[in-house]
């Protein structure tokens, strides 16, 4: 009987130790872009055109955009 209680205790302790030592997922940024492409349609030469791309950080850490270039 004592052996059985000891064995069950060891299993329970190992279960708790494993659960407590499990690492939580890292806190990371998560980029979200409404649209990655935009079609300007027909434009005249020299015509000034603009478009605003919406970029959001839906993660828990800071999102750092180091470089952005037009295609």
ROSE-4610 file (N, C-alpha, C; in Angstrom, 1 decimal, always signed):
// ROSE-4610
residu = [X/X/X/X/X/X/X/X/X/X/X/X/X/X/X/X/X/X/X/X/X/X/X/X/X/X/X/X/X/X/X/X/X/X/X/X/X/X/X/X/X/X/X/X/X/X/X/X/X/X/X/X/X/X/X/X/X/X/X/X/X/X/X/X/X/X/X/X/X/X/X/X/X/X/X/X/X/X/X/X/X/X/X/X/X/X/X/X/X/X/X/X/X/X/X/X/X/X/X/X/X/X/X/X/X/X/X/X/X/X/X/X/X/X/X/X/X/X/X/X/X/X/X/X/X/X/X/X/X/X/X/X/X/X/X/X/X/X/X/X/X/X/X/X/X/X/X/X/X/X/X/X/X/X/X/X/X/X/X/X/X/X/X/X/X/X/X/X/X/X/X/X/X/X/X/X/X/X/X/X/X/X/X/X/X/X/X/X/X/X/X/X/X/X/X/X/X/X/X/X/X/X/X/X/X/X/X/X/X/X/X/X/X]
num = [1/1/1/2/2/2/3/3/3/4/4/4/5/5/5/6/6/6/7/7/7/8/8/8/9/9/9/10/10/10/11/11/11/12/12/12/13/13/13/14/14/14/15/15/15/16/16/16/17/17/17/18/18/18/19/19/19/20/20/20/21/21/21/22/22/22/23/23/23/24/24/24/25/25/25/26/26/26/27/27/27/28/28/28/29/29/29/30/30/30/31/31/31/32/32/32/33/33/33/34/34/34/35/35/35/36/36/36/37/37/37/38/38/38/39/39/39/40/40/40/41/41/41/42/42/42/43/43/43/44/44/44/45/45/45/46/46/46/47/47/47/48/48/48/49/49/49/50/50/50/51/51/51/52/52/52/53/53/53/54/54/54/55/55/55/56/56/56/57/57/57/58/58/58/59/59/59/60/60/60/61/61/61/62/62/62/63/63/63/64/64/64/65/65/65/66/66/66/67/67/67/68/68/68/69/69/69/70/70/70/71/71/71]
x = [+0.8/+0.0/+0.9/+1.9/+2.8/+3.5/+3.9/+4.5/+3.6/+2.3/+1.3/+1.2/+1.1/+0.9/+2.2/+3.3/+4.6/+4.7/+4.3/+4.3/+3.3/+2.1/+1.1/+1.6/+2.3/+2.8/+3.9/+4.7/+5.8/+5.2/+4.2/+3.6/+3.0/+2.3/+1.6/+2.7/+3.7/+4.8/+5.4/+5.7/+6.3/+5.4/+4.1/+3.1/+3.1/+3.1/+3.2/+4.5/+5.6/+6.9/+6.9/+6.5/+6.4/+5.5/+4.4/+3.5/+4.0/+4.7/+5.3/+6.5/+7.2/+8.5/+8.2/+7.0/+6.7/+6.8/+7.5/+7.7/+6.5/+6.2/+5.1/+5.6/+4.7/+5.1/+5.8/+6.8/+7.4/+6.5/+6.7/+5.9/+6.5/+5.7/+6.3/+5.3/+5.8/+4.9/+4.2/+3.1/+2.4/+1.9/+2.4/+2.1/+0.8/+0.0/-1.2/-1.3/-1.5/-1.6/-3.0/-3.7/-5.0/-4.9/-4.0/-3.8/-2.4/-1.7/-0.3/-0.1/-1.2/-1.1/-2.2/-1.9/-2.9/-2.7/-3.9/-3.9/-4.3/-3.4/-3.7/-4.6/-4.7/-5.5/-4.7/-5.5/-4.8/-4.5/-3.3/-2.8/-2.1/-2.1/-1.4/+0.0/+0.9/+2.3/+2.4/+3.2/+3.4/+2.3/+1.3/+0.2/+0.7/+0.4/+0.8/-0.3/+0.1/-0.8/-0.3/-1.2/-0.8/-1.7/-1.3/-2.1/-1.5/-2.3/-1.9/-2.1/-1.1/-1.2/-1.3/-2.3/-2.6/-1.8/-0.9/-0.1/-0.4/-0.8/-1.1/-0.2/+0.1/+0.8/-0.3/-0.6/-1.6/-1.0/+0.3/+1.0/+1.2/+1.9/+2.1/+3.4/+4.4/+5.7/+5.7/+6.6/+6.8/+7.1/+6.5/+6.8/+7.7/+8.9/+9.8/+10.0/+9.6/+9.8/+11.1/+12.1/+13.4/+13.6/+12.8/+13.0/+11.7/+11.3/+10.2/+10.5/+10.3/+10.7/+9.5/+9.3/+8.3/+8.8/+7.8/+8.2/+8.4]
y = [-1.2/+0.0/+1.3/+1.2/+2.4/+2.6/+1.5/+1.6/+2.2/+1.9/+2.4/+3.9/+4.4/+5.8/+6.5/+6.0/+6.6/+6.7/+5.7/+5.8/+6.8/+6.9/+7.9/+9.3/+9.4/+10.7/+11.2/+10.3/+10.6/+11.0/+10.3/+10.6/+12.0/+12.3/+13.6/+14.7/+14.5/+15.5/+15.8/+14.7/+14.8/+15.6/+15.3/+16.0/+17.5/+17.9/+19.3/+20.0/+19.3/+19.9/+20.1/+19.1/+19.3/+20.4/+20.6/+21.6/+23.0/+23.1/+24.4/+24.8/+23.8/+24.1/+24.4/+24.1/+24.3/+25.8/+26.2/+27.6/+28.1/+29.4/+30.1/+30.5/+30.7/+31.1/+32.5/+32.7/+34.0/+35.2/+36.3/+37.5/+38.0/+38.1/+38.6/+39.5/+40.4/+41.2/+40.3/+40.8/+40.1/+41.1/+41.2/+42.2/+41.8/+42.8/+42.7/+43.8/+43.5/+44.5/+44.3/+45.4/+45.3/+44.8/+45.4/+45.0/+45.2/+44.2/+44.4/+45.0/+45.0/+45.5/+46.6/+47.5/+48.5/+48.8/+48.7/+49.0/+50.5/+51.3/+52.7/+52.9/+51.9/+52.0/+52.9/+53.5/+54.3/+55.7/+56.1/+57.4/+58.1/+59.4/+60.3/+60.5/+60.6/+60.8/+62.1/+62.0/+63.2/+63.4/+62.7/+62.8/+62.3/+63.1/+62.6/+61.8/+60.6/+59.6/+59.2/+58.9/+58.4/+57.3/+56.5/+55.5/+55.2/+55.1/+54.8/+53.3/+52.6/+51.2/+51.2/+50.4/+50.3/+49.1/+49.3/+48.3/+48.3/+47.2/+47.1/+46.1/+46.3/+45.3/+44.7/+43.4/+42.7/+41.7/+41.9/+41.1/+41.8/+41.2/+41.7/+42.5/+42.4/+43.1/+44.2/+45.1/+46.2/+45.7/+46.2/+45.9/+47.0/+46.6/+47.6/+47.3/+48.4/+48.3/+49.0/+48.3/+48.9/+49.4/+48.8/+49.3/+49.0/+49.9/+49.7/+50.3/+49.5/+49.9/+49.7/+50.6/+50.3/+49.2/+48.5/+47.4/+48.0]
z = [+0.0/+0.0/+0.0/+0.8/+0.9/-0.5/-1.1/-2.4/-3.5/-3.4/-4.3/-4.1/-2.9/-2.5/-3.0/-2.8/-3.2/-4.7/-5.4/-6.9/-7.4/-6.8/-7.2/-6.9/-5.8/-5.4/-6.4/-6.8/-7.7/-9.1/-9.5/-10.8/-10.7/-9.7/-9.5/-9.4/-8.7/-8.6/-10.0/-10.7/-12.0/-13.0/-12.9/-13.7/-13.4/-12.2/-11.8/-12.2/-12.0/-12.4/-13.9/-14.7/-16.1/-16.5/-15.9/-16.3/-15.9/-14.8/-14.3/-15.1/-15.6/-16.3/-17.8/-18.3/-19.7/-20.0/-21.0/-21.4/-22.0/-21.7/-22.4/-23.7/-24.7/-26.0/-25.9/-26.8/-26.7/-27.1/-26.5/-26.9/-28.2/-29.2/-30.5/-31.2/-32.1/-32.9/-34.0/-34.4/-35.5/-36.4/-37.6/-38.6/-39.3/-39.6/-40.4/-41.3/-42.6/-43.7/-44.4/-44.5/-45.1/-46.5/-47.3/-48.7/-49.1/-49.7/-50.0/-51.4/-52.2/-53.6/-53.8/-54.7/-55.0/-56.5/-57.3/-58.7/-58.9/-59.4/-59.6/-60.9/-61.7/-62.9/-63.9/-64.9/-65.9/-65.3/-65.5/-65.0/-66.2/-66.1/-67.1/-66.6/-67.6/-67.3/-66.6/-65.5/-64.6/-63.6/-63.6/-62.6/-61.3/-60.2/-58.9/-58.3/-57.9/-57.3/-55.9/-55.0/-53.7/-53.2/-52.3/-51.6/-50.3/-49.3/-47.9/-47.6/-47.3/-46.9/-45.4/-44.9/-43.5/-42.9/-42.0/-41.4/-39.9/-39.3/-37.9/-37.2/-35.9/-35.1/-34.2/-34.5/-33.7/-32.7/-32.5/-31.5/-30.2/-29.3/-27.9/-27.8/-28.7/-28.7/-29.7/-29.5/-30.5/-31.9/-32.9/-34.3/-34.8/-35.3/-35.8/-37.3/-38.1/-39.5/-39.9/-40.3/-40.5/-41.9/-42.8/-44.2/-45.0/-45.9/-46.7/-48.1/-49.2/-50.5/-51.4/-52.4/-53.4/-54.4/-54.9/-55.9/-57.3]
